[in-house]
Amino acid sequence: MGSRRDRDPARGRRSRPVRVGDPGVRAARQGSASTFLEDGGARAVLILVRHGRTAANAAGLLQGRLDLALDEVGHEQAGRIGALLREEPQGTLRVVSSPLLRARQTASYVSDEVEVDERLQEIAYGEYEGRPLTDVSPSEWERWRADPHYAPEGGESLAALLARVRPALEELAAQSVDRDIVVVSHVSPIKAAIAWALNVGIEISWRCQLDQASISRIAISPRGPSLRTYNDTAHLG
């Protein structure tokens, strides 16, 4: 006996499954239920790239605004990013970068023409820049995680970070008509971008893992931004 969902309720007999090719039935794009459900008819995509590794990354140090160069591994990672993004179907991409050297070096592997936006630079860690995570006391970590308006001495809060990153993203989204934009930045601004796309609080940053040289994509449509992929590192092998 067939199950209830296999039977035609109008005739009481088993119905043939609907197939692509039947009248009014067509295939959806691979990996999606429909264009509407996927991204609302995205007109463009913001491609968010975290810069490649630096010596400070390798040592587990907080970099913040320190203007450090990529190390050998970082250059290799950036080369893989460039090899992937230069093959984007829309051809030449617009590339916008943080002003910090590690981001600009990464961006240079994607395009010879790189715009710089100061609002995309890393969060300022103040007195903790250049120091290991273990230097942050448990009590300060607890306060930092509990209050998005808290900042270490001389540093920047997550709330302030979102306040400067959001307008940059909104401007880029408005300009991204039929042309994808690569945004090369840092862990905290990219997490702020994810919060913007999901329309959630910046506190989500503490629950997001973002790897070095990863790629995330935010689709831009008339309905607003929507997260398409996050923390993709497949290009790194």
Backbone as JSON, one array per atom type, in Angstrom:
{
  "sequence": "MGSRRDRDPARGRRSRPVRVGDPGVRAARQGSASTFLEDGGARAVLILVRHGRTAANAAGLLQGRLDLALDEVGHEQAGRIGALLREEPQGTLRVVSSPLLRARQTASYVSDEVEVDERLQEIAYGEYEGRPLTDVSPSEWERWRADPHYAPEGGESLAALLARVRPALEELAAQSVDRDIVVVSHVSPIKAAIAWALNVGIEISWRCQLDQASISRIAISPRGPSLRTYNDTAHLG",
  "N": [[0.85, -1.19, 0.0], [0.52, 2.23, -0.8], [1.73, 5.28, 0.68], [-0.16, 7.97, 2.24], [0.56, 10.38, 1.08], [1.31, 9.59, -1.44], [-0.95, 9.22, -2.89], [-3.62, 10.19, -5.09], [-5.89, 12.42, -3.97], [-8.25, 13.09, -5.22], [-9.01, 10.98, -6.82], [-8.43, 8.67, -5.52], [-6.33, 7.02, -6.18], [-2.92, 6.04, -6.77], [-0.74, 8.72, -7.47], [1.32, 10.09, -10.11], [4.69, 11.1, -9.51], [5.62, 14.56, -9.57], [7.62, 15.89, -12.12], [10.58, 17.53, -13.36], [10.14, 19.18, -16.39], [7.53, 18.58, -16.79], [4.41, 20.25, -17.61], [4.57, 23.6, -16.65], [6.53, 23.15, -14.77], [9.82, 23.65, -13.77], [13.38, 23.44, -13.47], [14.99, 24.41, -10.46], [17.74, 26.61, -9.63], [20.9, 25.08, -9.07], [21.42, 23.93, -5.8], [19.53, 25.5, -4.54], [16.16, 26.25, -3.48], [14.55, 28.01, -4.82], [14.89, 31.01, -6.75], [13.77, 33.14, -5.35], [13.63, 32.23, -2.69], [16.3, 31.87, -2.22], [17.82, 34.37, -2.46], [16.13, 36.47, -2.97], [16.22, 37.47, -5.59], [18.83, 38.56, -6.15], [20.75, 41.39, -7.05], [23.39, 41.86, -6.97], [26.48, 41.01, -5.27], [28.12, 41.33, -2.16], [31.34, 40.55, -1.55], [33.02, 39.37, 1.01], [36.19, 39.47, 2.29], [38.52, 38.15, 4.48], [41.71, 39.23, 5.45], [44.95, 37.71, 4.65], [47.29, 35.69, 6.58], [49.35, 37.09, 9.17], [52.49, 37.66, 10.9], [51.82, 38.28, 13.5], [49.26, 37.15, 13.71], [50.01, 34.45, 13.53], [51.38, 34.21, 15.9], [49.41, 34.51, 17.74], [48.61, 37.05, 18.61], [46.86, 40.1, 19.44], [46.01, 42.26, 16.93], [44.61, 44.59, 15.96], [44.83, 47.96, 15.21], [47.48, 47.88, 14.46], [49.84, 48.16, 11.91], [50.59, 45.8, 10.06], [52.43, 43.58, 7.88], [51.63, 40.93, 5.53], [52.64, 37.56, 6.23], [54.72, 34.86, 4.93], [52.96, 32.69, 4.6], [50.58, 34.1, 4.58], [50.77, 35.54, 2.17], [50.65, 33.42, 0.37], [48.06, 32.51, 0.9], [46.6, 34.78, 0.11], [47.18, 34.77, -2.6], [45.74, 32.53, -3.41], [43.17, 33.38, -2.9], [43.0, 35.47, -4.76], [43.28, 34.0, -7.16], [40.89, 32.61, -7.18], [38.85, 34.64, -7.12], [39.38, 36.19, -9.36], [38.26, 34.74, -11.31], [35.59, 35.18, -11.24], [32.26, 35.25, -12.56], [31.21, 37.71, -13.41], [33.23, 39.15, -14.42], [35.63, 41.77, -14.33], [36.05, 42.86, -11.06], [34.92, 45.24, -8.65], [37.01, 46.41, -6.14], [37.36, 46.98, -2.75], [39.14, 48.09, 0.04], [40.3, 47.81, 3.45], [42.41, 50.3, 4.99], [44.69, 49.27, 6.16], [47.86, 47.63, 5.93], [48.04, 44.77, 5.67], [45.54, 44.08, 4.71], [45.4, 45.57, 2.32], [47.49, 44.4, 0.9], [46.47, 41.82, 0.55], [44.22, 42.43, -1.01], [45.46, 43.29, -3.33], [46.07, 41.02, -4.74], [43.74, 40.37, -5.9], [42.92, 42.45, -7.56], [44.37, 45.02, -9.61], [43.52, 47.52, -9.21], [42.58, 49.09, -6.44], [40.37, 50.37, -4.15], [40.29, 52.37, -1.17], [38.85, 52.35, 2.02], [38.5, 53.96, 4.96], [36.75, 53.21, 6.96], [36.65, 50.51, 7.06], [38.69, 49.42, 8.51], [40.35, 47.46, 11.08], [38.95, 46.74, 14.35], [39.88, 48.76, 17.14], [42.05, 47.69, 19.58], [43.2, 49.03, 21.61], [45.03, 49.3, 24.59], [45.7, 46.64, 24.45], [46.73, 45.95, 22.01], [49.0, 44.18, 20.02], [49.52, 42.39, 21.98], [49.19, 39.15, 23.64], [46.16, 37.14, 23.73], [45.87, 36.05, 26.23], [46.62, 38.01, 27.98], [44.43, 39.48, 28.59], [42.33, 39.86, 31.25], [40.17, 37.49, 32.98], [37.93, 38.78, 34.13], [37.76, 41.13, 32.66], [37.33, 40.11, 30.1], [34.79, 39.03, 30.53], [33.27, 41.34, 30.98], [33.65, 42.65, 28.55], [32.41, 40.89, 26.77], [29.8, 41.02, 27.67], [28.87, 43.61, 27.37], [28.24, 45.54, 24.66], [29.0, 48.14, 24.38], [31.27, 48.51, 25.76], [34.76, 49.22, 25.93], [38.25, 48.49, 25.82], [40.95, 50.22, 27.49], [41.77, 52.99, 25.6], [40.76, 51.81, 23.36], [38.22, 50.53, 21.09], [34.71, 50.1, 21.07], [32.41, 47.36, 20.37], [29.95, 48.32, 19.58], [30.59, 50.87, 18.62], [32.19, 50.1, 16.5], [30.31, 48.81, 14.78], [28.75, 51.04, 14.22], [30.38, 52.55, 12.53], [30.97, 50.79, 10.46], [28.53, 49.95, 9.36], [27.34, 52.17, 7.79], [29.21, 52.24, 5.69], [28.83, 49.74, 4.49], [26.16, 49.98, 3.68], [26.36, 52.02, 1.8], [28.0, 50.77, -0.12], [26.31, 48.67, -0.82], [24.23, 50.07, -2.03], [25.55, 50.99, -4.25], [26.16, 48.73, -5.64], [25.05, 47.79, -8.21], [24.31, 45.37, -10.4], [26.96, 44.61, -10.3], [29.41, 42.9, -8.66], [31.05, 43.44, -5.51], [34.15, 43.3, -4.01], [35.15, 43.18, -0.71], [37.76, 43.77, 1.27], [38.83, 43.07, 4.4], [38.84, 42.83, 7.97], [38.65, 40.63, 10.86], [36.75, 41.6, 12.85], [35.26, 43.82, 11.59], [34.11, 42.31, 9.48], [32.52, 40.5, 10.86], [30.76, 42.36, 11.9], [29.53, 43.08, 9.54], [28.16, 40.74, 8.99], [26.32, 40.73, 11.09], [24.87, 42.96, 10.32], [23.77, 42.06, 7.87], [22.14, 39.99, 8.76], [20.46, 41.35, 10.37], [20.73, 41.54, 13.17], [21.95, 41.91, 16.57], [25.23, 43.27, 17.34], [26.4, 41.66, 19.17], [26.45, 39.09, 18.28], [28.92, 38.62, 17.28], [30.59, 37.34, 19.11], [29.87, 34.73, 18.87], [30.63, 33.79, 16.46], [32.85, 32.2, 14.29], [35.56, 33.18, 12.41], [37.75, 32.54, 9.96], [41.21, 33.09, 8.99], [41.86, 34.55, 5.82], [39.42, 33.8, 4.8], [36.28, 33.66, 2.95], [33.24, 35.33, 2.71], [29.85, 35.82, 1.71], [27.45, 38.26, 0.89], [24.33, 38.66, -0.33], [22.77, 41.17, -2.27], [19.68, 42.58, -2.6], [16.44, 43.87, -3.71], [14.97, 43.48, -1.42], [16.73, 43.82, 0.58], [19.85, 43.1, 2.38], [21.18, 39.74, 2.45], [22.55, 36.88, 3.97], [24.63, 34.8, 2.19], [26.86, 32.96, 1.97], [29.24, 31.83, 4.46], [32.37, 32.22, 6.02], [33.95, 30.7, 4.22], [36.47, 28.55, 3.28], [37.34, 26.87, 1.33], [38.88, 27.38, -0.91], [41.45, 27.44, 0.0], [42.44, 24.94, 0.11]],
  "CA": [[0.0, 0.0, 0.0], [1.27, 3.47, -0.8], [1.41, 6.2, 1.76], [-1.2, 8.94, 1.89], [1.07, 11.44, 0.21], [1.49, 9.05, -2.78], [-2.22, 8.97, -3.54], [-4.38, 11.33, -5.61], [-7.11, 12.48, -3.16], [-9.45, 13.26, -6.04], [-9.38, 9.74, -7.49], [-8.18, 7.54, -4.67], [-5.31, 6.13, -6.71], [-1.57, 6.59, -6.66], [-0.45, 9.73, -8.49], [2.7, 10.11, -10.58], [5.45, 12.22, -8.97], [5.87, 15.68, -10.47], [8.99, 15.88, -12.61], [11.03, 18.63, -14.2], [9.75, 18.92, -17.76], [6.08, 18.61, -16.83], [3.91, 21.62, -17.83], [4.64, 24.51, -15.51], [7.56, 22.74, -13.82], [11.17, 23.84, -14.28], [14.4, 23.18, -12.45], [15.56, 25.54, -9.74], [19.18, 26.63, -9.73], [21.52, 24.1, -8.21], [21.7, 24.35, -4.44], [18.52, 26.4, -4.0], [14.78, 25.87, -3.74], [14.11, 28.94, -5.84], [15.61, 32.28, -6.69], [13.19, 33.97, -4.3], [14.03, 31.75, -1.38], [17.74, 31.96, -2.06], [18.31, 35.71, -2.15], [15.18, 37.5, -3.36], [16.58, 38.08, -6.86], [19.98, 39.43, -5.87], [21.3, 42.11, -8.19], [24.85, 41.84, -6.82], [26.95, 40.36, -4.04], [29.29, 41.85, -1.46], [32.22, 39.42, -1.27], [33.8, 39.8, 2.16], [37.43, 38.7, 2.39], [39.42, 38.46, 5.59], [43.1, 39.24, 4.97], [45.79, 36.56, 4.93], [47.97, 35.62, 7.87], [50.52, 37.89, 9.51], [53.29, 37.07, 11.97], [51.06, 38.45, 14.74], [48.25, 36.1, 13.69], [50.67, 33.18, 13.82], [51.8, 34.22, 17.3], [48.24, 34.65, 18.61], [48.57, 38.4, 19.18], [45.81, 41.0, 19.0], [46.64, 43.25, 16.05], [43.9, 45.86, 15.94], [45.28, 48.95, 14.22], [48.88, 47.72, 14.09], [49.89, 48.07, 10.44], [51.53, 44.71, 9.81], [52.4, 42.96, 6.55], [51.39, 39.49, 5.45], [53.82, 36.7, 6.25], [54.81, 34.01, 3.74], [51.7, 31.95, 4.49], [49.55, 35.07, 4.21], [50.87, 35.81, 0.73], [50.13, 32.24, -0.34], [46.6, 32.54, 1.04], [46.09, 35.87, -0.72], [47.27, 34.32, -3.98], [44.63, 31.61, -3.66], [41.97, 34.22, -2.97], [43.03, 36.14, -6.06], [43.04, 33.03, -8.23], [39.46, 32.3, -7.17], [37.98, 35.77, -7.42], [39.6, 36.68, -10.72], [37.44, 33.91, -12.2], [34.18, 35.5, -11.03], [31.59, 35.34, -13.86], [30.88, 39.06, -13.83], [34.41, 39.8, -14.94], [36.4, 42.62, -13.43], [35.32, 43.21, -9.85], [35.33, 46.41, -7.89], [37.65, 45.95, -4.91], [37.48, 48.02, -1.73], [39.94, 47.51, 1.12], [40.75, 48.52, 4.64], [43.69, 50.96, 4.71], [45.81, 48.59, 6.79], [48.72, 46.99, 4.93], [47.73, 43.36, 5.46], [44.34, 44.02, 3.87], [45.73, 46.07, 0.98], [48.29, 43.38, 0.22], [45.54, 40.76, 0.14], [43.39, 42.96, -2.1], [46.27, 43.44, -4.55], [46.05, 39.75, -5.48], [42.44, 40.28, -6.57], [42.83, 43.47, -8.6], [45.41, 46.05, -9.62], [42.86, 48.76, -8.81], [41.99, 48.87, -5.12], [39.93, 51.55, -3.42], [40.51, 52.26, 0.27], [37.81, 52.97, 2.85], [38.98, 53.97, 6.34], [35.76, 52.62, 7.86], [36.78, 49.05, 7.01], [39.84, 48.95, 9.26], [40.07, 46.59, 12.22], [38.6, 47.36, 15.62], [41.05, 49.15, 17.92], [42.13, 46.98, 20.86], [43.78, 49.91, 22.61], [46.21, 48.86, 25.34], [45.99, 45.23, 24.21], [47.28, 45.72, 20.68], [50.34, 43.59, 20.04], [49.65, 41.51, 23.15], [48.43, 37.9, 23.5], [44.82, 37.1, 24.32], [45.98, 35.67, 27.64], [46.84, 39.21, 28.8], [43.12, 40.02, 28.97], [41.88, 39.15, 32.45], [38.83, 36.89, 32.88], [36.88, 39.75, 34.46], [37.61, 42.06, 31.54], [36.68, 39.36, 29.04], [33.37, 38.93, 30.87], [32.66, 42.66, 30.75], [33.73, 42.89, 27.12], [31.4, 40.08, 26.11], [28.46, 41.34, 28.15], [28.47, 44.98, 27.05], [28.76, 45.95, 23.35], [29.49, 49.52, 24.45], [32.52, 48.52, 26.52], [36.01, 49.2, 25.17], [39.44, 48.54, 26.66], [41.59, 51.53, 27.54], [42.3, 53.43, 24.32], [40.24, 50.98, 22.29], [36.94, 50.79, 20.44], [33.67, 49.14, 21.42], [31.74, 46.71, 19.25], [28.88, 49.21, 19.13], [31.22, 51.9, 17.8], [32.61, 49.42, 15.27], [29.14, 48.65, 13.92], [28.29, 52.36, 13.81], [31.18, 53.04, 11.4], [30.97, 49.83, 9.36], [27.21, 49.87, 8.74], [27.17, 53.12, 6.68], [30.06, 51.83, 4.57], [28.16, 48.63, 3.83], [24.95, 50.47, 3.03], [26.79, 52.74, 0.6], [28.44, 49.78, -1.1], [25.13, 47.94, -1.29], [23.5, 50.96, -2.94], [26.35, 51.16, -5.47], [26.44, 47.43, -6.26], [24.03, 47.46, -9.19], [24.82, 44.47, -11.44], [28.41, 44.46, -10.22], [29.83, 42.45, -7.34], [32.1, 44.23, -4.88], [34.99, 42.59, -3.05], [35.48, 44.0, 0.44], [38.84, 43.11, 2.0], [38.82, 43.69, 5.72], [39.37, 42.13, 9.14], [37.68, 39.76, 11.53], [35.65, 42.3, 13.52], [34.36, 44.46, 10.63], [33.34, 41.33, 8.72], [31.46, 40.03, 11.76], [29.76, 43.43, 11.93], [28.78, 42.97, 8.28], [27.25, 39.61, 9.13], [25.24, 41.21, 11.95], [24.06, 43.86, 9.47], [23.02, 41.26, 6.9], [21.14, 39.19, 9.47], [19.63, 42.27, 11.15], [20.82, 41.14, 14.58], [22.88, 42.72, 17.33], [26.65, 43.03, 17.16], [26.81, 40.63, 20.13], [26.64, 37.83, 17.55], [30.35, 38.48, 16.99], [31.21, 36.4, 20.04], [29.44, 33.37, 18.54], [31.0, 33.54, 15.06], [34.25, 31.89, 13.99], [35.94, 33.66, 11.08], [39.14, 32.15, 9.75], [42.06, 33.92, 8.14], [41.74, 34.37, 4.37], [38.11, 33.24, 4.47], [35.4, 34.45, 2.1], [31.81, 35.29, 3.02], [29.12, 36.55, 0.66], [26.16, 38.84, 1.24], [23.56, 39.01, -1.52], [22.06, 42.45, -2.18], [18.46, 42.53, -3.41], [15.5, 44.92, -3.32], [14.48, 43.2, -0.08], [17.79, 44.08, 1.53], [20.96, 42.15, 2.37], [20.96, 38.41, 3.02], [23.78, 36.11, 4.03], [24.63, 33.68, 1.24], [27.83, 31.99, 2.49], [30.01, 32.39, 5.57], [33.63, 31.59, 6.44], [34.33, 29.7, 3.23], [37.92, 28.42, 3.12], [37.6, 25.77, 0.39], [39.92, 27.8, -1.86], [42.76, 27.3, 0.62], [42.85, 23.56, -0.07]],
  "C": [[0.88, 1.25, 0.0], [0.88, 4.34, 0.36], [0.39, 7.21, 1.28], [-0.68, 9.99, 0.92], [1.33, 10.95, -1.21], [0.19, 8.94, -3.54], [-2.9, 10.28, -3.95], [-5.68, 11.41, -4.83], [-8.36, 12.6, -3.99], [-9.93, 11.94, -6.62], [-9.13, 8.5, -6.63], [-7.16, 6.58, -5.22], [-3.96, 6.84, -6.64], [-1.29, 7.55, -7.81], [1.02, 9.66, -8.88], [3.44, 11.29, -9.97], [5.64, 13.31, -10.01], [7.34, 15.69, -10.85], [9.3, 17.17, -13.37], [10.75, 18.27, -15.65], [8.25, 18.85, -17.91], [5.62, 20.05, -17.08], [3.97, 22.45, -16.55], [5.71, 24.16, -14.5], [8.92, 22.94, -14.47], [12.15, 23.65, -13.12], [14.81, 24.49, -11.78], [17.07, 25.51, -9.91], [19.77, 25.65, -8.72], [21.79, 24.69, -6.83], [20.66, 25.28, -3.86], [17.13, 25.88, -4.32], [14.2, 26.75, -4.83], [14.92, 30.21, -5.71], [15.09, 33.13, -5.55], [13.66, 33.53, -2.93], [15.51, 31.92, -1.15], [18.18, 33.37, -1.68], [17.37, 36.81, -2.65], [15.51, 38.16, -4.69], [17.73, 39.04, -6.71], [20.48, 40.09, -7.14], [22.82, 42.12, -8.15], [25.19, 41.2, -5.48], [28.13, 41.15, -3.47], [30.12, 40.63, -1.06], [33.21, 39.87, -0.19], [35.01, 38.89, 2.35], [38.2, 39.12, 3.64], [40.85, 38.31, 5.08], [43.84, 37.95, 5.33], [46.56, 36.72, 6.24], [49.13, 36.59, 7.97], [51.31, 37.16, 10.6], [52.55, 37.18, 13.31], [49.93, 37.43, 14.83], [48.87, 34.77, 14.11], [51.06, 33.07, 15.28], [50.63, 34.36, 18.27], [48.14, 36.0, 19.28], [47.38, 39.18, 18.63], [46.45, 42.11, 18.17], [45.94, 44.6, 16.09], [44.41, 46.76, 14.84], [46.77, 48.85, 13.88], [48.96, 47.45, 12.59], [50.96, 47.07, 10.02], [51.34, 44.11, 8.43], [52.03, 41.49, 6.65], [52.71, 38.75, 5.62], [53.79, 35.8, 5.01], [53.52, 33.22, 3.52], [50.58, 32.88, 4.05], [49.57, 35.41, 2.74], [50.35, 34.63, -0.09], [48.61, 32.21, -0.28], [45.99, 33.6, 0.14], [46.14, 35.49, -2.2], [46.13, 33.38, -4.34], [43.3, 32.36, -3.73], [41.88, 34.89, -4.33], [42.72, 35.2, -7.21], [41.56, 32.68, -8.33], [38.63, 33.47, -7.67], [38.21, 36.37, -8.8], [38.82, 35.87, -11.74], [35.95, 34.19, -12.03], [33.49, 35.75, -12.37], [31.3, 36.75, -14.33], [32.11, 39.84, -14.29], [35.12, 40.64, -13.9], [35.55, 43.07, -12.26], [35.8, 44.55, -9.3], [35.87, 45.91, -6.56], [37.85, 47.13, -3.97], [38.16, 47.39, -0.52], [40.04, 48.43, 2.33], [42.07, 49.2, 4.31], [44.9, 50.24, 5.28], [46.54, 47.7, 5.79], [48.33, 45.55, 4.65], [46.49, 43.16, 4.59], [44.65, 44.48, 2.45], [46.58, 45.07, 0.2], [47.41, 42.23, -0.27], [44.72, 41.2, -1.06], [44.16, 43.05, -3.41], [46.33, 42.16, -5.37], [44.74, 39.58, -6.26], [42.36, 41.25, -7.74], [44.0, 44.44, -8.49], [44.84, 47.4, -9.18], [42.09, 48.52, -7.52], [41.63, 50.22, -4.5], [40.15, 51.31, -1.92], [39.4, 53.01, 1.01], [38.24, 52.83, 4.31], [38.03, 53.24, 7.3], [35.86, 51.1, 7.93], [37.95, 48.53, 7.83], [39.41, 48.19, 10.51], [39.67, 47.4, 13.44], [39.9, 47.69, 16.37], [41.0, 48.44, 19.28], [42.81, 47.8, 21.94], [45.02, 49.34, 23.26], [46.59, 47.4, 25.07], [46.57, 44.95, 22.83], [48.72, 45.23, 20.77], [50.56, 42.64, 21.2], [48.83, 40.23, 22.95], [47.07, 37.98, 24.19], [44.87, 36.81, 25.81], [46.24, 36.87, 28.55], [45.52, 39.85, 29.24], [42.6, 39.2, 30.14], [40.49, 38.56, 32.26], [37.72, 37.88, 33.17], [36.67, 40.75, 33.33], [36.97, 41.38, 30.35], [35.18, 39.3, 29.29], [32.66, 40.25, 30.6], [32.6, 42.97, 29.26], [32.62, 42.15, 26.38], [29.99, 40.48, 26.48], [27.96, 42.69, 27.67], [29.06, 45.42, 25.71], [29.29, 47.38, 23.33], [30.81, 49.62, 25.23], [33.72, 48.48, 25.57], [37.18, 49.2, 26.14], [40.07, 49.93, 26.59], [42.22, 51.87, 26.18], [41.76, 52.67, 23.13], [38.87, 51.41, 21.8], [35.94, 49.72, 20.84], [33.09, 48.49, 20.17], [30.62, 47.59, 18.7], [29.44, 50.31, 18.23], [31.7, 51.33, 16.47], [31.44, 49.31, 14.3], [28.67, 50.0, 13.39], [29.1, 52.92, 12.65], [31.13, 52.1, 10.2], [29.64, 49.82, 8.63], [27.03, 50.88, 7.6], [28.02, 52.76, 5.46], [29.4, 50.71, 3.78], [26.92, 49.09, 3.07], [25.28, 51.25, 1.77], [27.22, 51.77, -0.49], [27.27, 49.01, -1.68], [24.35, 48.78, -2.3], [24.23, 51.11, -4.28], [26.53, 49.86, -6.25], [25.34, 46.99, -7.2], [24.67, 46.65, -10.32], [26.34, 44.35, -11.45], [28.79, 44.06, -8.8], [30.97, 43.31, -6.82], [32.84, 43.36, -3.87], [35.39, 43.57, -1.95], [36.54, 43.26, 1.25], [39.03, 43.82, 3.33], [39.36, 42.72, 6.77], [38.26, 41.39, 9.86], [36.5, 40.53, 12.11], [34.74, 43.06, 12.56], [33.53, 43.47, 9.82], [32.24, 40.73, 9.59], [30.37, 41.09, 11.9], [28.91, 43.4, 10.67], [27.78, 41.82, 8.35], [26.06, 40.01, 10.0], [24.3, 42.12, 11.16], [23.19, 43.06, 8.52], [21.89, 40.49, 7.56], [20.17, 40.04, 10.29], [19.56, 41.83, 12.61], [21.85, 42.03, 15.26], [24.33, 42.33, 17.09], [27.18, 41.98, 18.13], [27.03, 39.27, 19.46], [28.11, 37.58, 17.25], [31.02, 37.42, 17.86], [30.86, 34.95, 19.71], [29.77, 32.99, 17.09], [32.5, 33.26, 14.96], [34.55, 32.35, 12.57], [37.42, 33.43, 10.87], [39.9, 33.13, 8.87], [41.86, 33.54, 6.67], [40.43, 33.7, 3.96], [37.31, 34.2, 3.6], [33.96, 34.24, 2.54], [31.1, 36.15, 1.98], [27.76, 37.0, 1.16], [25.47, 39.26, -0.05], [22.8, 40.31, -1.27], [20.87, 42.39, -3.14], [17.54, 43.66, -2.99], [14.93, 44.71, -1.91], [15.53, 43.45, 0.99], [18.88, 43.03, 1.47], [20.55, 40.8, 2.95], [22.26, 37.62, 2.93], [23.7, 34.9, 3.11], [25.61, 32.59, 1.68], [28.65, 32.66, 3.58], [31.26, 31.54, 5.84], [34.05, 30.46, 5.5], [35.86, 29.69, 3.07], [38.3, 27.31, 2.14], [38.73, 26.1, -0.58], [41.33, 27.62, -1.31], [43.29, 25.87, 0.54], [42.86, 22.75, 1.22]]
}
